C-alpha cells in the first residue's frame, strides 16, 4: 500500500480571488497567516496578458465578442452569463435572471468599470428611514476607517463635495470633463440634476510602484501599467511576495468540509485540469467566490451537523438576492456634429456622474439611482455607433455611407442608470434538485421578481435621461418603453451587481453572519464578497466589498492572536 504524505494545514483557505478574496489575502498574509487561495479560472497578469495596445482592425473580429470573452475579444475578463459545463436554471413562472461568472485570477476586477462609491449613512440604516428591507448591523462610522484605508492603498480620484449620503474620500485629482461631458454638465445644471466629477479607482498620481493613468481609455482590456485597480496586480502579487500565499488556479470549489464539532476543516475542490477531487486543510475558511457562488458552496456543504448547508440554520442562505436596477437611453446631439477631431480618450470610463439628487417623499418609489454618462470619439470597432440607420441620413452605400459615419461619429451621448432594488422574498436561489454541472456539483436555480418599486424607479430614469437629451437639443434614438415593457428595466443579473444571499445581521434567526461577516453556526467560516450585504444601495458595491473584507480580515487576525480561531 502506498502511503500518501499528509498535506499541510494552512492558517486560512480563501475561495475566490476577486476584490474580497484578494483583500483578505493581502491583509492576512501581512499579519503572518499562511494562506491558500482557490481560484476556479486560469492565471492572469495585466502586465503580460493585456491586449491594451491592440487595434480593433488587428483581428478579423474587429473586437467582437467570443464565447469566453462576452464583452469583446480584447476584454480582460474571462467568463460570462453562459459558460459551457456550468449551467444554472430559472424556476418555472419566474422572471428571467442571468448570472455572470468571472472565471480567472482576479475575477470581475478585471472587467468592472471601476466606479468606486462609498455607501452613505442612510444606506446602512435605510429601514429606519422608510420602513423597507432591513438595517445593517453596522453603520457608516463603523466602515469609514476601512474606506479611508482602501482609498489610500488602492488609489481613487474624485472631488470632495460635502453631499450628505455620498461620502467624500481621500481622492487624487480627477481628470477634466471631456467636451461632451461639459455639455451634459450644462444641461444638468438647468434641470437641477447634480453632476460632479466621477469617482473611479484609477490613479492620476504615482502610487508606490504604479504609474499614473496615461489616458488611453482601455481599462477594460487590463492595464499594463497597473494604473487602475485589479486584484492580481494591486493585492495578490504583493501578497505573494510575503512568501505566505499559495494560489491554486483552475480549482473549482465543491464544499466546505467540517469535523464532528461543526468547525470548518478546509475545502474540497476539483482540479479542472485533471478532473480529480482534491482537498485543502485550513484552520479558517473565507468564502469570497461572489455572493451567489459562495451561497452555492454553502448550500452544497451538507452534513449531519448542517443538513441544510453550512451556516444555514436560519434558512436565509440564498435568500434576498438583489441586483442594481438599470436602463439606458442615448440620443443624437446635433451641436456635436462637425466638431474638430480631438483625443477624448481619458480614463476608461466617465469623467463625470450624477449621484442621487432627489427627495423620495415627492416620488412614487423609494431609494434612488445614480447616472453614468457615455459618448465621445470612441475607437471604431465591431458594432460601431450602434447602426448608422439611427441617424438623420439613415445610412447609404459606398462613399456616402463612409461620409455619414464620419459626420455622425461623436454625436451620440448616452445615459445609464444604476439604482437600488428593495430586497424581496421572491428573489432567491436554491439548489436545483436535478441539474448538475460538468463536475457533478448541483447548480443554482433562480427565482426572481422586480416590484413596482423598481419599475417606477426605472420609469423615472427614462424620463430624466430623455429630458437631458432634449435640453441639449438632441433626439432620442428609441421610443419611451411602455409599462408593459417594464419601462426598459434591465433583466435581473445583467448589471452584474448581485448582492445578498449570505446576509449579515444582529440576530441568528434572521441572518447567516454576524457583523464581522462570521457565520453564526460555524465560528471559523467567514464570507468576504457581496454575500453579506443587507441591501443594494444606489452605489456600485466593490468599494464596500473591499472595506468589509479588510475589516473582516482584521477581526480574523485578532481572533487568531487571541487563540479563538
C-alpha positions in Angstrom: 0.0 0.0 0.0 1.4 3.4 -1.0 1.4 5.9 1.9 0.2 9.4 0.9 2.0 12.2 2.7 -0.2 14.3 4.9 -1.0 17.6 3.3 -0.1 20.8 5.0 -2.7 22.6 7.1 -2.9 26.3 6.2 -4.0 29.0 8.6 -6.6 30.3 6.1 -8.2 29.0 2.9 -9.8 31.7 0.7 -12.1 30.7 -2.1 -12.2 33.3 -4.9 -9.6 35.8 -6.0 -11.7 38.9 -6.7 -12.0 42.1 -4.7 -13.0 40.5 -1.4 -10.7 37.4 -1.6 -7.7 39.4 -2.8 -8.1 42.0 0.0 -8.3 39.2 2.6 -5.2 37.5 1.2 -3.3 40.8 1.2 -4.3 41.7 4.8 -3.9 38.2 6.3 -0.5 37.4 4.8 0.8 40.8 6.0 -0.2 39.7 9.5 1.7 36.4 9.3 -1.0 34.0 8.2 -0.2 31.2 5.8 -2.9 31.4 3.1 -4.0 29.1 0.3 -6.4 30.6 -2.3 -8.6 28.6 -4.7 -9.5 30.2 -8.0 -11.8 28.5 -10.5 -10.2 30.1 -13.5 -6.7 30.4 -15.0 -3.9 32.7 -14.2 -3.9 36.4 -15.3 -1.3 39.2 -15.1 -2.2 42.6 -16.6 1.4 43.4 -17.4 1.8 40.3 -19.6 -1.7 39.2 -20.7 -3.4 42.5 -21.6 -4.3 43.4 -25.2 -4.4 47.1 -24.3 -2.3 48.3 -27.2 -4.0 46.2 -29.9 -6.1 48.0 -32.5 -9.6 46.6 -33.4 -8.5 46.1 -37.0 -5.6 43.8 -35.9 -8.1 40.9 -35.7 -10.8 39.5 -38.0 -13.5 40.1 -35.4 -12.7 43.8 -35.1 -13.2 43.5 -31.3 -16.4 41.4 -31.4 -17.3 39.1 -28.6 -16.2 35.5 -28.2 -17.8 32.7 -26.1 -15.2 33.1 -23.4 -15.0 36.9 -23.6 -18.6 38.1 -23.9 -17.8 41.8 -23.7 -15.4 41.7 -26.7 -12.4 39.7 -27.7 -10.0 42.2 -26.1 -11.9 42.5 -22.8 -9.8 41.4 -19.8 -12.4 39.2 -18.2 -12.9 35.5 -19.0 -16.3 34.2 -18.2 -19.9 35.3 -18.9 -23.5 34.6 -18.4 -23.3 31.3 -20.2 -20.3 29.1 -19.5 -20.0 25.6 -21.1 -20.4 22.9 -18.5 -21.5 25.4 -15.8 -25.3 25.8 -16.2 -27.8 27.4 -13.9 -31.6 27.3 -14.2 -34.5 29.7 -13.7 -37.6 28.4 -11.9 -40.8 28.0 -13.9 -43.0 31.0 -13.6 -40.1 33.3 -12.5 -39.0 36.4 -14.3 -35.7 35.8 -16.1 -32.4 36.1 -14.2 -28.9 36.0 -15.7 -25.8 35.1 -13.7 -22.4 36.4 -14.7 -19.4 34.4 -13.6 -15.8 35.7 -13.9 -13.5 32.7 -14.3 -9.9 33.9 -13.9 -7.4 35.2 -11.4 -8.9 38.5 -10.1 -12.4 37.6 -11.2 -14.6 40.6 -12.1 -12.0 43.1 -11.0 -10.5 42.6 -14.5 -13.8 43.7 -16.1 -15.6 46.3 -14.0 -16.0 50.0 -14.7 -14.0 50.9 -11.5 -16.8 53.2 -10.3 -15.8 53.3 -6.6 -18.5 54.7 -4.4 -18.9 54.5 -0.6 -22.2 53.6 0.8 -23.6 56.5 2.8 -25.0 56.8 6.3 -28.6 56.5 5.1 -27.7 53.3 3.1 -26.7 51.3 6.1 -29.9 52.3 8.1 -32.5 52.6 5.3 -35.2 50.7 7.0 -35.2 53.2 9.9 -35.9 55.9 7.3 -38.6 54.4 5.1 -39.6 51.0 6.7 -38.4 48.8 3.8 -36.0 46.0 3.9 -33.6 45.7 6.9 -31.0 47.8 8.5 -27.4 46.7 8.5 -25.9 45.7 11.9 -23.1 48.2 11.2 -23.3 51.9 10.3 -21.2 54.2 8.2 -18.9 55.2 11.1 -18.0 51.5 11.6 -16.9 51.2 7.9 -15.4 54.7 7.3 -11.9 53.9 8.7 -11.7 51.0 6.2 -13.0 53.1 3.3 -10.2 55.6 4.1 -7.6 52.8 4.1 -8.8 51.4 0.8 -8.7 54.9 -0.7 -5.0 55.3 0.3 -4.0 51.7 -0.6 -5.7 51.2 -3.9 -6.0 54.8 -5.1 -9.1 56.7 -6.3 -9.8 60.0 -8.0 -12.7 62.3 -7.3 -13.8 65.5 -5.6 -15.0 66.3 -2.1 -18.5 67.7 -2.5 -20.0 67.5 1.0 -23.1 65.6 -0.1 -25.0 64.1 2.8 -25.3 60.5 1.6 -22.4 60.4 -0.9 -19.4 60.4 1.5 -16.3 62.1 0.4 -13.0 60.3 0.4 -9.2 60.6 0.2 -9.1 61.5 -3.5 -6.5 62.1 -6.2 -7.2 64.9 -8.6 -10.0 64.0 -11.1 -9.4 64.4 -14.9 -11.1 67.3 -16.6 -14.5 66.6 -18.2 -14.5 65.8 -21.9 -16.2 68.1 -24.4 -19.4 66.2 -24.5 -19.4 65.8 -20.7 -19.2 69.6 -20.3 -22.4 69.8 -22.5 -24.0 67.3 -20.1 -22.9 69.4 -17.1 -24.6 72.5 -18.6 -27.9 70.6 -19.3 -27.8 69.0 -15.8 -27.5 72.4 -14.1 -30.5 73.7 -16.0 -32.6 70.7 -14.9 -31.2 70.9 -11.3 -29.6 67.4 -11.6 -26.4 67.1 -9.6 -23.4 66.4 -11.8 -19.9 66.0 -10.3 -16.5 64.5 -11.2 -16.6 60.7 -11.3 -15.0 58.6 -8.5 -13.0 55.8 -10.1 -10.2 53.6 -8.8 -7.8 54.8 -11.4 -4.7 56.7 -10.1 -3.9 60.1 -11.5 -0.7 60.5 -9.4 2.1 57.9 -8.8 1.2 55.4 -6.0 4.1 53.1 -4.9 5.5 51.4 -8.0 2.3 52.1 -10.0 2.4 54.8 -12.7 -0.5 57.3 -13.1 -3.0 56.8 -15.8 -1.9 57.8 -19.3 -5.5 58.2 -20.5 -5.6 55.6 -23.2 -9.2 54.7 -22.3 -8.7 50.9 -22.5 -9.2 50.0 -18.8 -11.4 47.1 -19.7 -8.6 45.4 -21.5 -6.3 45.1 -18.5 -3.9 47.9 -17.6 -0.3 47.1 -18.5 0.9 50.0 -16.2 -1.3 48.9 -13.3 -2.8 52.4 -13.1 -6.2 51.1 -12.4 -7.4 48.6 -9.8 -7.4 44.9 -10.4 -7.0 42.3 -7.7 -4.0 40.4 -9.0 -1.5 43.3 -9.6 -2.6 45.6 -6.7 -3.2 43.0 -3.9 -2.4 39.4 -4.9 1.1 39.7 -6.3 2.2 41.9 -3.4 0.7 39.3 -1.0 2.7 36.6 -2.8 5.9 38.5 -2.1 5.5 37.8 1.6 6.0 34.1 0.8 2.9 33.2 2.7 0.3 33.0 -0.2 -0.2 29.9 -2.3 -2.6 30.3 -5.3 -4.2 27.3 -6.8 -5.8 28.2 -10.2 -8.3 26.1 -12.1 -9.6 24.9 -8.7 -13.4 24.6 -8.6 -14.6 24.6 -5.0 -17.2 22.0 -4.2 -17.9 22.3 -0.4 -16.6 23.3 2.9 -15.7 20.3 5.0 -16.4 20.1 8.7 -15.5 18.0 11.7 -17.7 16.5 14.4 -17.6 19.7 16.4 -19.1 21.6 13.5 -15.9 23.5 12.7 -14.7 24.0 9.1 -11.6 21.9 8.3 -11.0 23.0 4.8 -12.4 23.0 1.3 -12.8 20.2 -1.2 -12.4 21.1 -4.9 -12.0 19.7 -8.4 -8.7 20.2 -10.2 -10.2 21.3 -13.6 -7.1 20.2 -15.4 -7.0 16.7 -14.1 -10.7 16.3 -13.1 -9.5 14.9 -9.7 -11.2 15.6 -6.4 -8.8 17.4 -4.1 -8.9 18.9 -0.6 -7.0 21.7 1.2 -6.9 21.8 5.0 -7.2 25.1 6.9 -8.0 26.4 10.3 -10.2 29.2 8.9 -12.2 29.3 5.7 -13.1 32.5 3.9 -15.6 32.3 1.1 -15.2 35.1 -1.5 -16.3 33.5 -4.7 -19.1 36.1 -5.4 -22.3 36.2 -3.4 -24.1 33.6 -5.5 -21.2 31.2 -5.8 -20.4 31.4 -2.1 -24.0 30.7 -1.3 -24.0 27.7 -3.7 -20.9 26.3 -1.9 -22.6 26.8 1.5 -25.8 25.1 0.3 -23.8 22.2 -1.1 -21.8 21.8 2.1 -24.3 19.4 3.8 -23.5 17.1 6.7 -25.2 15.6 9.7 -24.3 18.8 11.6 -25.5 21.1 8.8 -28.3 19.2 6.9 -29.4 22.4 5.1 -25.9 23.5 4.2 -23.2 25.0 6.4 -24.1 28.2 8.2 -27.8 27.9 7.2 -29.7 27.1 10.3 -31.6 30.4 9.8 -32.6 29.3 6.3 -31.5 32.6 4.7 -28.6 31.4 2.6 -29.5 32.0 -1.0 -32.3 34.4 0.0 -32.8 38.1 -0.8 -30.8 38.4 -3.9 -30.6 42.0 -5.2 -29.2 43.5 -8.4 -28.9 47.1 -9.4 -31.8 48.4 -11.4 -30.7 49.7 -14.8 -31.8 51.2 -18.1 -30.1 53.2 -20.9 -31.1 56.0 -23.2 -29.0 57.5 -25.9 -29.5 60.2 -28.5 -28.1 62.2 -31.4 -26.9 65.7 -30.4 -26.7 68.0 -33.5 -24.4 70.5 -31.7 -21.6 67.9 -31.6 -21.7 67.5 -35.4 -18.7 68.9 -37.2 -16.6 69.2 -34.1 -12.9 69.4 -34.6 -11.4 65.9 -34.2 -9.7 65.6 -30.9 -8.4 62.9 -28.5 -11.1 62.4 -25.8 -10.0 59.0 -24.6 -9.3 59.9 -21.0 -9.7 57.2 -18.4 -11.6 54.0 -19.2 -15.0 55.4 -18.0 -16.8 58.6 -17.5 -15.2 61.7 -16.1 -18.5 62.9 -14.6 -21.5 61.2 -13.0 -24.7 62.2 -11.3 -25.3 60.9 -7.7 -28.9 60.7 -6.4 -30.2 64.2 -6.0 -33.9 64.0 -5.2 -36.3 63.6 -2.2 -38.2 60.3 -2.4 -41.0 61.7 -0.3 -42.0 63.5 -3.5 -41.8 60.4 -5.7 -43.7 57.1 -6.2 -40.7 54.9 -5.4 -38.2 54.5 -2.5 -34.4 55.0 -2.5 -32.6 56.3 -5.6 -30.2 55.8 -8.5 -27.1 57.4 -10.0 -26.4 58.3 -13.6 -23.4 57.3 -15.7 -22.6 59.2 -18.9 -21.0 58.0 -22.1 -20.2 59.3 -25.6 -17.3 60.9 -27.5 -14.9 59.7 -30.2 -14.6 56.1 -29.1 -12.2 54.0 -31.2 -14.3 52.4 -34.0 -14.8 48.7 -33.6 -17.4 46.0 -34.0 -20.9 47.4 -33.5 -19.6 51.0 -34.0 -22.2 53.7 -33.3 -25.0 51.1 -32.9 -26.1 51.3 -36.5 -26.0 54.3 -38.9 -29.7 53.8 -39.6 -30.5 55.6 -36.3 -29.1 58.9 -37.6 -30.8 61.5 -39.7 -29.4 60.5 -43.1 -30.2 56.9 -42.4 -27.0 55.5 -44.0 -26.3 54.9 -47.6 -23.8 53.0 -49.7 -20.1 53.3 -50.6 -18.7 56.8 -50.3 -21.9 58.3 -48.9 -22.1 55.7 -46.2 -18.5 56.5 -45.1 -19.3 60.2 -45.2 -22.3 59.6 -42.9 -20.2 57.7 -40.4 -17.6 60.5 -40.3 -20.4 63.1 -40.0 -22.2 61.4 -37.0 -19.1 60.0 -35.2 -19.0 61.5 -31.8 -22.6 63.0 -31.9 -24.1 60.4 -29.5 -24.5 61.0 -25.8 -25.9 58.2 -23.6 -27.0 57.8 -20.0 -27.1 54.6 -17.9 -28.9 54.5 -14.6 -27.9 52.3 -11.7 -30.4 52.1 -8.8 -31.3 50.4 -5.6 -33.6 47.3 -5.5 -35.5 46.6 -2.3 -34.9 43.0 -1.2 -37.9 40.8 -1.6 -38.6 37.2 -0.5 -39.5 36.2 -4.1 -35.9 36.7 -5.3 -33.7 33.9 -4.2 -31.5 31.0 -5.3 -31.8 27.3 -4.3 -30.1 24.1 -5.4 -31.7 22.6 -8.5 -32.8 19.1 -7.5 -31.9 17.6 -10.8 -29.2 19.6 -12.7 -25.5 19.2 -12.1 -22.5 20.9 -13.6 -19.8 19.0 -15.5 -18.1 18.1 -12.2 -21.3 16.8 -10.7 -21.9 19.7 -8.4 -25.6 20.8 -8.0 -26.3 24.1 -9.8 -28.4 27.0 -8.7 -32.0 27.5 -9.6 -33.1 31.2 -9.5 -36.4 32.8 -8.6 -36.6 36.5 -9.5 -39.1 39.3 -9.3 -38.9 43.1 -9.8 -41.6 45.0 -8.0 -43.3 48.3 -8.6 -40.6 50.0 -6.5 -38.1 49.1 -9.2 -40.4 49.7 -12.2 -41.3 53.2 -11.1 -37.7 54.0 -10.4 -36.7 52.9 -13.9 -39.5 54.9 -15.4 -38.1 58.0 -13.7 -34.7 57.2 -15.1 -36.1 57.0 -18.6 -37.9 60.4 -18.2 -34.8 62.0 -16.7 -32.5 60.8 -19.5 -34.9 61.9 -22.2 -35.2 65.4 -20.6 -31.4 65.8 -20.5 -31.1 64.9 -24.2 -33.9 67.3 -25.1 -32.2 70.0 -23.1 -29.1 69.5 -25.2 -31.2 69.9 -28.4 -30.9 66.2 -29.2 -33.1 63.4 -30.4 -33.6 60.1 -28.6 -33.0 57.0 -30.7 -35.8 54.9 -29.2 -39.3 55.5 -28.1 -40.2 55.5 -24.4 -40.7 51.9 -23.2 -44.2 51.2 -22.0 -45.4 49.9 -18.7 -45.9 46.5 -20.3 -42.3 46.6 -21.4 -41.2 47.3 -17.8 -40.1 50.8 -18.8 -37.0 49.2 -20.2 -35.7 47.7 -17.0 -32.6 45.5 -17.4 -33.0 41.8 -16.9 -32.2 40.7 -13.3 -28.5 39.9 -13.0 -27.5 41.7 -16.2 -26.0 44.7 -14.4 -23.7 42.2 -12.6 -24.2 43.7 -9.1 -25.9 40.8 -7.5 -25.6 41.0 -3.7 -27.0 39.4 -0.6 -27.8 35.7 -0.1 -25.5 35.3 2.9 -26.6 38.4 4.7 -25.2 39.7 8.0 -27.4 40.7 10.8 -27.9 41.2 14.6 -29.9 38.0 15.2 -29.1 34.4 14.3 -32.7 33.7 13.4 -32.8 36.2 10.5 -29.2 36.3 9.2 -26.4 33.9 8.3 -23.5 36.1 9.5 -22.8 38.4 12.4 -21.5 42.0 12.0 -17.9 40.7 11.4 -19.1 38.5 8.4 -18.6 35.4 10.6 -21.0 32.5 10.3 -23.2 32.3 13.4 -23.2 28.5 13.1 -19.5 28.0 12.4 -17.1 30.3 14.0 -14.2 29.7 11.7 -16.2 30.3 8.5 -16.3 33.8 7.0 -17.8 35.4 3.9 -15.9 38.3 2.2 -17.7 39.1 -1.0 -21.1 40.7 -1.8 -22.9 38.0 0.1 -23.0 39.7 3.5 -24.8 42.8 2.1 -28.2 43.5 3.7 -29.2 46.0 0.9 -28.2 47.1 -2.5 -28.0 50.9 -2.4 -27.6 53.2 -5.4 -23.8 52.8 -5.4 -21.6 50.2 -7.1 -20.6 47.6 -4.4 -16.9 47.0 -5.0 -15.5 49.6 -2.6 -17.7 48.3 0.2 -16.7 44.7 -0.6 -13.0 45.8 -0.2 -13.7 47.7 3.0 -15.7 44.9 4.6 -13.1 42.3 3.6 -10.4 44.4 5.2 -12.5 44.8 8.4 -13.2 41.0 8.5 -9.5 40.2 7.9 -8.6 42.4 10.8 -11.1 40.6 13.0 -9.7 37.2 11.9 -6.2 38.3 12.8 -7.4 39.5 16.3 -9.2 36.2 16.9 -6.2 34.1 15.8 -3.9 36.0 18.1 -6.3 35.5 20.9 -6.4 31.8 20.2 -10.1 31.8 19.4 -9.6 30.6 15.9 
